[in-house]
Amino acid sequence: METATISEVKNRLSAYLRKVKAGQTVLILDRDEPVAMITAVDAQDRPADRLAKLEKQGLLRRSASTDPLKALKQPVTAKTSVVLALLEDRRDAR
């Protein structure tokens, strides 16, 4: 496991990310105290893979529509105006 200070990681982030992609883990230190760890993302932790796993388990069903707005329910149109219904309700209350 490689260690690096915050300033080293800040100045050479791309180099450290290449090391992580290659399988190394980088421990980040702040004044010799560990504060973070950079590790490669496991293939099962990727969102697309997690969704596929949930779908395979039957816990998720993907939309058949490619347009995400079509999945939303259309608003119900009222048969009468809200204002007219309020006025009628007030008239009946007298």
One Martini backbone bead per residue (centre of mass of N, CA, C, O) as a GRO file, in nm:
protein
   94
    1MET     BB    1   0.096   0.037   0.024
    2GLU     BB    2   0.049   0.360  -0.048
    3THR     BB    3   0.169   0.682   0.047
    4ALA     BB    4   0.015   1.016   0.097
    5THR     BB    5  -0.028   1.333   0.081
    6ILE     BB    6  -0.242   1.574   0.012
    7SER     BB    7  -0.051   1.744  -0.168
    8GLU     BB    8   0.041   1.512  -0.351
    9VAL     BB    9  -0.239   1.439  -0.459
   10LYS     BB   10  -0.311   1.716  -0.568
   11ASN     BB   11  -0.054   1.736  -0.770
   12ARG     BB   12  -0.085   1.390  -0.853
   13LEU     BB   13  -0.361   1.250  -0.924
   14SER     BB   14  -0.324   1.096  -1.192
   15ALA     BB   15  -0.098   0.909  -1.091
   16TYR     BB   16  -0.266   0.776  -0.862
   17LEU     BB   17  -0.496   0.669  -1.045
   18ARG     BB   18  -0.320   0.477  -1.206
   19LYS     BB   19  -0.242   0.300  -0.964
   20VAL     BB   20  -0.530   0.217  -0.892
   21LYS     BB   21  -0.599   0.084  -1.167
   22ALA     BB   22  -0.352  -0.127  -1.115
   23GLY     BB   23  -0.431  -0.207  -0.783
   24GLN     BB   24  -0.368   0.004  -0.592
   25THR     BB   25  -0.330   0.153  -0.271
   26VAL     BB   26  -0.409   0.476  -0.122
   27LEU     BB   27  -0.280   0.648   0.151
   28ILE     BB   28  -0.398   0.930   0.323
   29LEU     BB   29  -0.221   1.201   0.473
   30ASP     BB   30  -0.239   1.404   0.784
   31ARG     BB   31   0.014   1.442   0.962
   32ASP     BB   32   0.048   1.112   0.978
   33GLU     BB   33  -0.267   1.077   0.933
   34PRO     BB   34  -0.518   0.891   0.848
   35VAL     BB   35  -0.803   0.993   0.613
   36ALA     BB   36  -0.764   0.811   0.346
   37MET     BB   37  -0.878   0.593   0.067
   38ILE     BB   38  -0.765   0.461  -0.243
   39THR     BB   39  -0.972   0.259  -0.452
   40ALA     BB   40  -1.088   0.040  -0.647
   41VAL     BB   41  -1.357  -0.038  -0.826
   42ASP     BB   42  -1.578  -0.264  -0.813
   43ALA     BB   43  -1.770  -0.411  -1.044
   44GLN     BB   44  -2.025  -0.433  -0.840
   45ASP     BB   45  -2.026  -0.103  -0.780
   46ARG     BB   46  -2.152  -0.043  -1.033
   47PRO     BB   47  -2.447   0.080  -1.130
   48ALA     BB   48  -2.510  -0.109  -1.373
   49ASP     BB   49  -2.452  -0.374  -1.214
   50ARG     BB   50  -2.659  -0.332  -0.988
   51LEU     BB   51  -2.907  -0.319  -1.171
   52ALA     BB   52  -2.872  -0.598  -1.299
   53LYS     BB   53  -2.892  -0.756  -1.034
   54LEU     BB   54  -3.178  -0.660  -0.952
   55GLU     BB   55  -3.315  -0.763  -1.208
   56LYS     BB   56  -3.237  -1.065  -1.172
   57GLN     BB   57  -3.392  -1.077  -0.880
   58GLY     BB   58  -3.672  -0.902  -0.924
   59LEU     BB   59  -3.642  -0.590  -0.792
   60LEU     BB   60  -3.633  -0.489  -1.099
   61ARG     BB   61  -3.784  -0.273  -1.355
   62ARG     BB   62  -3.748  -0.167  -1.658
   63SER     BB   63  -3.816   0.051  -1.883
   64ALA     BB   64  -3.946   0.054  -2.213
   65SER     BB   65  -3.889   0.342  -2.223
   66THR     BB   66  -3.679   0.607  -2.351
   67ASP     BB   67  -3.873   0.815  -2.220
   68PRO     BB   68  -3.885   0.947  -1.903
   69LEU     BB   69  -4.158   1.118  -1.927
   70LYS     BB   70  -4.359   0.878  -1.989
   71ALA     BB   71  -4.353   0.754  -1.692
   72LEU     BB   72  -4.520   0.975  -1.622
   73LYS     BB   73  -4.796   1.094  -1.503
   74GLN     BB   74  -5.073   1.231  -1.602
   75PRO     BB   75  -5.267   1.477  -1.548
   76VAL     BB   76  -5.564   1.545  -1.408
   77THR     BB   77  -5.861   1.652  -1.529
   78ALA     BB   78  -6.092   1.864  -1.444
   79LYS     BB   79  -6.439   1.910  -1.465
   80THR     BB   80  -6.391   2.149  -1.276
   81SER     BB   81  -6.337   2.429  -1.129
   82VAL     BB   82  -6.193   2.527  -0.844
   83VAL     BB   83  -6.338   2.794  -0.808
   84LEU     BB   84  -6.627   2.688  -0.845
   85ALA     BB   85  -6.615   2.485  -0.610
   86LEU     BB   86  -6.563   2.697  -0.389
   87LEU     BB   87  -6.814   2.873  -0.435
   88GLU     BB   88  -7.018   2.645  -0.387
   89ASP     BB   89  -6.926   2.577  -0.100
   90ARG     BB   90  -6.989   2.859   0.019
   91ARG     BB   91  -7.289   2.866  -0.056
   92ASP     BB   92  -7.365   2.605   0.113
   93ALA     BB   93  -7.267   2.726   0.400
   94ARG     BB   94  -7.508   2.954   0.436
   0.00000   0.00000   0.00000
